[in-house]
Amino acid sequence: MENASFITEWGTYCYRVMPFGLKNVGVTYQRVATILFHDMMHRDVEVCVDDMIVKSRDRANHLATLERFFESIKQFRLRLNPKKYTFGVTFGKLLGYMVNERGIEADPDKTRAILDMPAPRTEREIRDFLGRLQYISRVITRLTYICESIFRLLRKSQPTVWDDRCQRAFERIREYLLSPPVLVPLTPGYPLLIYLSVSDVALGYMLAQLDDSDKERAIYYPSKRMLDYETRYVMIKRYCLALVWVNRRLRHYMTEYSVHLISRLDPLRYLFDRPTLVSRLMRWLVLLTEFDIHYVTQKFIRWSIVADHLASLLVSDGRAIDDDFPDEDVVAVTNLLGWRIYFDGATNHSRYGISVLLISLHGDH
């Protein structure tokens, strides 16, 4: 730790171990913990920085898992604080949420802080109220739609006057938090259901999955406000944009599971059936061909109204959707058994995009 040395009037000192005050400590510790428990991660052990959870489905396996865990702790000479760990619990807090046998719920302490607070009157109190909602926004549906009158008070040209509409929205949020929904984790072996919805100004989707009784269980439901230039897209292109956004958000899920896409329009057919695609659409097509996505008609599904609600509940996000290829600075260059393929964006004299250039072993284009 010579790079973290410091100078005092008694001399120059350095830490023997990495202190938690450094900026890169969290990332470094997470990388080390992942290496140490690589054979148990995501199966028996979950590690998030300095929080470690050992999990099992029954007590017999739990004792064997704990024994393996403590052997690894002893082998790598790690230390645990006995005041901070408990054994044999069936529920607990993890990353700001309550995790139990039913699923993932909002932290009761965070919901209680909202339920106990009086109605905000000043701009500072309104921002404090909305900031508390942000912590549990993952489990609140129609958040922006419900709080639309409250969000309007933060505009520069709008006077901060708490009227009856704001009070009704405030009471509605408190009523909703009395019985918030329960989200569930993924179940291996079952396909994912993505309900896609697009409005004039927002994108929304709900990630769900069927359980053993063929009942749909919600996993995640965000929404996003489109940027100004994105609102000028035609409707089918907005669906393509929404699917690319879902791909960026759920890539770690979609690479491992088959996906059933439910929406009013079929963006996959639009991309695959067009004879020519401009550079952006071709980029989207290449990004989506990596995944096992199947379009399902809306008549087959019951919950599309939920995704429609999400699109009306805008979550402020001023960032453009990232449609770059992962871990690549160039668009794509692939070499397979001597054949070469390029996506170079070249055009002919009529300004039609060639999009793909394929070169054979003999140099034929």
Contacts in CASP RR format, 6 or more apart in sequence:
PFRMAT RR
TARGET T0000
AUTHOR 0000-0000-0000
METHOD contacts of the structure
MODEL  1
MENASFITEWGTYCYRVMPFGLKNVGVTYQRVATILFHDMMHRDVEVCVD
DMIVKSRDRANHLATLERFFESIKQFRLRLNPKKYTFGVTFGKLLGYMVN
ERGIEADPDKTRAILDMPAPRTEREIRDFLGRLQYISRVITRLTYICESI
FRLLRKSQPTVWDDRCQRAFERIREYLLSPPVLVPLTPGYPLLIYLSVSD
VALGYMLAQLDDSDKERAIYYPSKRMLDYETRYVMIKRYCLALVWVNRRL
RHYMTEYSVHLISRLDPLRYLFDRPTLVSRLMRWLVLLTEFDIHYVTQKF
IRWSIVADHLASLLVSDGRAIDDDFPDEDVVAVTNLLGWRIYFDGATNHS
RYGISVLLISLHGDH
1 14 0 8 1.000
1 15 0 8 1.000
1 16 0 8 1.000
1 17 0 8 1.000
1 18 0 8 1.000
2 14 0 8 1.000
4 14 0 8 1.000
4 15 0 8 1.000
4 18 0 8 1.000
4 19 0 8 1.000
4 22 0 8 1.000
5 12 0 8 1.000
5 13 0 8 1.000
5 14 0 8 1.000
6 12 0 8 1.000
6 13 0 8 1.000
6 14 0 8 1.000
18 25 0 8 1.000
18 28 0 8 1.000
18 29 0 8 1.000
19 25 0 8 1.000
20 26 0 8 1.000
26 49 0 8 1.000
29 49 0 8 1.000
29 50 0 8 1.000
30 47 0 8 1.000
30 48 0 8 1.000
30 49 0 8 1.000
33 47 0 8 1.000
33 49 0 8 1.000
33 52 0 8 1.000
34 41 0 8 1.000
34 47 0 8 1.000
36 72 0 8 1.000
36 76 0 8 1.000
36 78 0 8 1.000
37 45 0 8 1.000
37 47 0 8 1.000
37 69 0 8 1.000
37 72 0 8 1.000
40 65 0 8 1.000
40 68 0 8 1.000
40 69 0 8 1.000
40 72 0 8 1.000
41 47 0 8 1.000
44 54 0 8 1.000
44 55 0 8 1.000
44 56 0 8 1.000
44 65 0 8 1.000
44 68 0 8 1.000
44 69 0 8 1.000
45 52 0 8 1.000
45 53 0 8 1.000
45 54 0 8 1.000
45 55 0 8 1.000
45 65 0 8 1.000
45 69 0 8 1.000
46 52 0 8 1.000
46 53 0 8 1.000
46 55 0 8 1.000
46 94 0 8 1.000
47 53 0 8 1.000
48 94 0 8 1.000
48 95 0 8 1.000
51 94 0 8 1.000
51 95 0 8 1.000
53 94 0 8 1.000
54 62 0 8 1.000
54 65 0 8 1.000
54 66 0 8 1.000
54 69 0 8 1.000
55 65 0 8 1.000
56 62 0 8 1.000
56 65 0 8 1.000
59 88 0 8 1.000
62 88 0 8 1.000
66 87 0 8 1.000
73 80 0 8 1.000
90 100 0 8 1.000
90 101 0 8 1.000
91 98 0 8 1.000
91 99 0 8 1.000
91 100 0 8 1.000
91 101 0 8 1.000
92 98 0 8 1.000
92 99 0 8 1.000
92 100 0 8 1.000
93 99 0 8 1.000
93 107 0 8 1.000
96 107 0 8 1.000
96 110 0 8 1.000
96 135 0 8 1.000
97 104 0 8 1.000
97 105 0 8 1.000
97 106 0 8 1.000
97 107 0 8 1.000
97 138 0 8 1.000
97 139 0 8 1.000
98 104 0 8 1.000
98 105 0 8 1.000
98 106 0 8 1.000
98 107 0 8 1.000
98 108 0 8 1.000
99 105 0 8 1.000
102 182 0 8 1.000
102 184 0 8 1.000
103 182 0 8 1.000
103 183 0 8 1.000
103 184 0 8 1.000
103 185 0 8 1.000
104 139 0 8 1.000
104 182 0 8 1.000
104 183 0 8 1.000
104 184 0 8 1.000
104 185 0 8 1.000
105 139 0 8 1.000
105 180 0 8 1.000
105 182 0 8 1.000
105 183 0 8 1.000
106 136 0 8 1.000
106 139 0 8 1.000
106 177 0 8 1.000
106 180 0 8 1.000
107 135 0 8 1.000
107 136 0 8 1.000
110 132 0 8 1.000
110 135 0 8 1.000
110 136 0 8 1.000
111 136 0 8 1.000
111 177 0 8 1.000
111 180 0 8 1.000
113 132 0 8 1.000
114 129 0 8 1.000
114 132 0 8 1.000
114 133 0 8 1.000
114 173 0 8 1.000
114 174 0 8 1.000
114 177 0 8 1.000
115 174 0 8 1.000
115 177 0 8 1.000
115 178 0 8 1.000
117 129 0 8 1.000
117 132 0 8 1.000
119 162 0 8 1.000
119 166 0 8 1.000
119 167 0 8 1.000
119 170 0 8 1.000
120 126 0 8 1.000
120 128 0 8 1.000
120 129 0 8 1.000
120 162 0 8 1.000
120 170 0 8 1.000
121 162 0 8 1.000
122 160 0 8 1.000
123 153 0 8 1.000
123 154 0 8 1.000
123 160 0 8 1.000
126 150 0 8 1.000
126 153 0 8 1.000
126 154 0 8 1.000
126 160 0 8 1.000
127 154 0 8 1.000
129 150 0 8 1.000
129 170 0 8 1.000
130 147 0 8 1.000
130 150 0 8 1.000
130 151 0 8 1.000
133 140 0 8 1.000
133 143 0 8 1.000
133 147 0 8 1.000
133 173 0 8 1.000
136 177 0 8 1.000
136 180 0 8 1.000
137 143 0 8 1.000
137 315 0 8 1.000
138 183 0 8 1.000
138 220 0 8 1.000
138 222 0 8 1.000
139 180 0 8 1.000
139 181 0 8 1.000
139 183 0 8 1.000
140 173 0 8 1.000
140 176 0 8 1.000
140 177 0 8 1.000
140 180 0 8 1.000
141 181 0 8 1.000
141 221 0 8 1.000
141 306 0 8 1.000
141 309 0 8 1.000
141 310 0 8 1.000
141 313 0 8 1.000
142 309 0 8 1.000
142 310 0 8 1.000
142 312 0 8 1.000
142 313 0 8 1.000
143 313 0 8 1.000
143 315 0 8 1.000
144 151 0 8 1.000
144 223 0 8 1.000
144 312 0 8 1.000
144 313 0 8 1.000
144 314 0 8 1.000
144 315 0 8 1.000
144 316 0 8 1.000
145 309 0 8 1.000
145 312 0 8 1.000
145 313 0 8 1.000
145 314 0 8 1.000
146 169 0 8 1.000
146 172 0 8 1.000
146 173 0 8 1.000
146 176 0 8 1.000
146 313 0 8 1.000
147 169 0 8 1.000
147 173 0 8 1.000
148 169 0 8 1.000
149 163 0 8 1.000
149 165 0 8 1.000
149 166 0 8 1.000
149 169 0 8 1.000
150 166 0 8 1.000
150 169 0 8 1.000
150 170 0 8 1.000
151 316 0 8 1.000
152 158 0 8 1.000
153 160 0 8 1.000
153 161 0 8 1.000
153 162 0 8 1.000
153 166 0 8 1.000
181 218 0 8 1.000
183 218 0 8 1.000
183 219 0 8 1.000
183 220 0 8 1.000
184 209 0 8 1.000
184 211 0 8 1.000
184 217 0 8 1.000
184 218 0 8 1.000
184 219 0 8 1.000
185 219 0 8 1.000
186 192 0 8 1.000
186 209 0 8 1.000
186 219 0 8 1.000
186 253 0 8 1.000
186 257 0 8 1.000
187 209 0 8 1.000
187 211 0 8 1.000
189 257 0 8 1.000
190 209 0 8 1.000
190 210 0 8 1.000
190 211 0 8 1.000
190 257 0 8 1.000
191 209 0 8 1.000
191 210 0 8 1.000
191 257 0 8 1.000
191 258 0 8 1.000
191 259 0 8 1.000
191 260 0 8 1.000
192 207 0 8 1.000
192 208 0 8 1.000
192 209 0 8 1.000
192 250 0 8 1.000
192 253 0 8 1.000
192 254 0 8 1.000
192 257 0 8 1.000
192 258 0 8 1.000
192 259 0 8 1.000
192 260 0 8 1.000
193 207 0 8 1.000
193 208 0 8 1.000
193 209 0 8 1.000
193 210 0 8 1.000
193 216 0 8 1.000
193 259 0 8 1.000
193 260 0 8 1.000
193 262 0 8 1.000
193 301 0 8 1.000
194 205 0 8 1.000
194 206 0 8 1.000
194 207 0 8 1.000
194 208 0 8 1.000
194 246 0 8 1.000
194 250 0 8 1.000
194 259 0 8 1.000
194 260 0 8 1.000
194 261 0 8 1.000
194 262 0 8 1.000
195 205 0 8 1.000
195 206 0 8 1.000
195 208 0 8 1.000
195 262 0 8 1.000
195 263 0 8 1.000
195 301 0 8 1.000
195 303 0 8 1.000
195 304 0 8 1.000
195 306 0 8 1.000
195 307 0 8 1.000
196 204 0 8 1.000
196 205 0 8 1.000
196 239 0 8 1.000
196 242 0 8 1.000
196 243 0 8 1.000
196 246 0 8 1.000
196 261 0 8 1.000
196 262 0 8 1.000
196 263 0 8 1.000
196 267 0 8 1.000
196 307 0 8 1.000
197 203 0 8 1.000
197 204 0 8 1.000
197 205 0 8 1.000
197 242 0 8 1.000
197 263 0 8 1.000
197 264 0 8 1.000
197 304 0 8 1.000
197 307 0 8 1.000
197 308 0 8 1.000
197 310 0 8 1.000
197 311 0 8 1.000
198 204 0 8 1.000
198 235 0 8 1.000
198 238 0 8 1.000
198 239 0 8 1.000
198 242 0 8 1.000
198 263 0 8 1.000
198 311 0 8 1.000
199 308 0 8 1.000
199 311 0 8 1.000
199 312 0 8 1.000
200 231 0 8 1.000
201 225 0 8 1.000
201 226 0 8 1.000
201 231 0 8 1.000
201 314 0 8 1.000
202 223 0 8 1.000
202 224 0 8 1.000
202 225 0 8 1.000
202 226 0 8 1.000
202 311 0 8 1.000
202 312 0 8 1.000
202 313 0 8 1.000
202 314 0 8 1.000
203 223 0 8 1.000
203 224 0 8 1.000
203 226 0 8 1.000
203 238 0 8 1.000
203 241 0 8 1.000
203 242 0 8 1.000
203 245 0 8 1.000
203 311 0 8 1.000
204 221 0 8 1.000
204 222 0 8 1.000
204 223 0 8 1.000
204 224 0 8 1.000
204 242 0 8 1.000
204 307 0 8 1.000
204 310 0 8 1.000
204 311 0 8 1.000
205 221 0 8 1.000
205 222 0 8 1.000
205 223 0 8 1.000
205 242 0 8 1.000
205 246 0 8 1.000
205 307 0 8 1.000
205 310 0 8 1.000
206 218 0 8 1.000
206 220 0 8 1.000
206 221 0 8 1.000
206 303 0 8 1.000
206 306 0 8 1.000
206 307 0 8 1.000
206 310 0 8 1.000
207 218 0 8 1.000
207 219 0 8 1.000
207 220 0 8 1.000
207 221 0 8 1.000
207 250 0 8 1.000
207 253 0 8 1.000
208 216 0 8 1.000
208 217 0 8 1.000
208 218 0 8 1.000
208 219 0 8 1.000
208 303 0 8 1.000
209 216 0 8 1.000
209 217 0 8 1.000
209 219 0 8 1.000
210 216 0 8 1.000
210 217 0 8 1.000
211 217 0 8 1.000
216 302 0 8 1.000
216 303 0 8 1.000
218 306 0 8 1.000
220 250 0 8 1.000
221 306 0 8 1.000
221 307 0 8 1.000
221 310 0 8 1.000
222 249 0 8 1.000
222 310 0 8 1.000
222 315 0 8 1.000
223 310 0 8 1.000
223 311 0 8 1.000
223 313 0 8 1.000
223 314 0 8 1.000
223 315 0 8 1.000
224 245 0 8 1.000
224 314 0 8 1.000
224 315 0 8 1.000
224 317 0 8 1.000
225 314 0 8 1.000
225 315 0 8 1.000
225 316 0 8 1.000
225 317 0 8 1.000
225 318 0 8 1.000
226 238 0 8 1.000
226 241 0 8 1.000
227 318 0 8 1.000
227 320 0 8 1.000
230 238 0 8 1.000
230 241 0 8 1.000
230 321 0 8 1.000
233 241 0 8 1.000
235 265 0 8 1.000
236 265 0 8 1.000
236 267 0 8 1.000
236 270 0 8 1.000
237 270 0 8 1.000
237 281 0 8 1.000
239 263 0 8 1.000
239 264 0 8 1.000
239 265 0 8 1.000
239 266 0 8 1.000
239 267 0 8 1.000
239 270 0 8 1.000
240 267 0 8 1.000
240 270 0 8 1.000
240 271 0 8 1.000
240 281 0 8 1.000
240 284 0 8 1.000
241 284 0 8 1.000
241 321 0 8 1.000
242 263 0 8 1.000
242 267 0 8 1.000
243 261 0 8 1.000
243 267 0 8 1.000
243 268 0 8 1.000
243 284 0 8 1.000
243 288 0 8 1.000
243 293 0 8 1.000
244 284 0 8 1.000
244 287 0 8 1.000
244 288 0 8 1.000
244 321 0 8 1.000
244 323 0 8 1.000
245 321 0 8 1.000
247 254 0 8 1.000
247 287 0 8 1.000
247 288 0 8 1.000
247 291 0 8 1.000
248 321 0 8 1.000
248 322 0 8 1.000
248 323 0 8 1.000
251 326 0 8 1.000
254 291 0 8 1.000
254 292 0 8 1.000
254 293 0 8 1.000
255 290 0 8 1.000
255 291 0 8 1.000
257 292 0 8 1.000
258 292 0 8 1.000
258 294 0 8 1.000
259 291 0 8 1.000
259 292 0 8 1.000
259 293 0 8 1.000
259 294 0 8 1.000
260 294 0 8 1.000
260 296 0 8 1.000
261 267 0 8 1.000
261 268 0 8 1.000
261 293 0 8 1.000
261 294 0 8 1.000
261 295 0 8 1.000
261 296 0 8 1.000
262 296 0 8 1.000
262 297 0 8 1.000
262 298 0 8 1.000
262 300 0 8 1.000
262 301 0 8 1.000
262 304 0 8 1.000
262 307 0 8 1.000
263 295 0 8 1.000
263 298 0 8 1.000
263 304 0 8 1.000
264 298 0 8 1.000
264 304 0 8 1.000
266 295 0 8 1.000
268 288 0 8 1.000
268 293 0 8 1.000
268 295 0 8 1.000
269 295 0 8 1.000
271 277 0 8 1.000
271 281 0 8 1.000
271 284 0 8 1.000
271 285 0 8 1.000
271 288 0 8 1.000
272 285 0 8 1.000
274 281 0 8 1.000
276 352 0 8 1.000
276 353 0 8 1.000
276 355 0 8 1.000
277 285 0 8 1.000
277 355 0 8 1.000
278 353 0 8 1.000
279 345 0 8 1.000
279 353 0 8 1.000
279 355 0 8 1.000
280 323 0 8 1.000
282 343 0 8 1.000
282 345 0 8 1.000
282 355 0 8 1.000
282 356 0 8 1.000
283 323 0 8 1.000
283 325 0 8 1.000
283 331 0 8 1.000
283 343 0 8 1.000
284 323 0 8 1.000
286 325 0 8 1.000
286 332 0 8 1.000
286 343 0 8 1.000
287 323 0 8 1.000
287 325 0 8 1.000
298 304 0 8 1.000
325 331 0 8 1.000
325 332 0 8 1.000
331 343 0 8 1.000
331 344 0 8 1.000
331 345 0 8 1.000
332 341 0 8 1.000
332 342 0 8 1.000
332 343 0 8 1.000
333 340 0 8 1.000
333 341 0 8 1.000
333 342 0 8 1.000
334 340 0 8 1.000
334 341 0 8 1.000
338 361 0 8 1.000
339 358 0 8 1.000
339 359 0 8 1.000
339 360 0 8 1.000
339 361 0 8 1.000
340 358 0 8 1.000
340 359 0 8 1.000
341 356 0 8 1.000
341 357 0 8 1.000
341 358 0 8 1.000
341 359 0 8 1.000
342 356 0 8 1.000
342 357 0 8 1.000
342 359 0 8 1.000
343 355 0 8 1.000
343 356 0 8 1.000
343 357 0 8 1.000
344 354 0 8 1.000
344 357 0 8 1.000
345 353 0 8 1.000
345 354 0 8 1.000
345 355 0 8 1.000
346 353 0 8 1.000
346 354 0 8 1.000
346 357 0 8 1.000
347 353 0 8 1.000
347 354 0 8 1.000
348 354 0 8 1.000
357 365 0 8 1.000
358 365 0 8 1.000
359 365 0 8 1.000
END
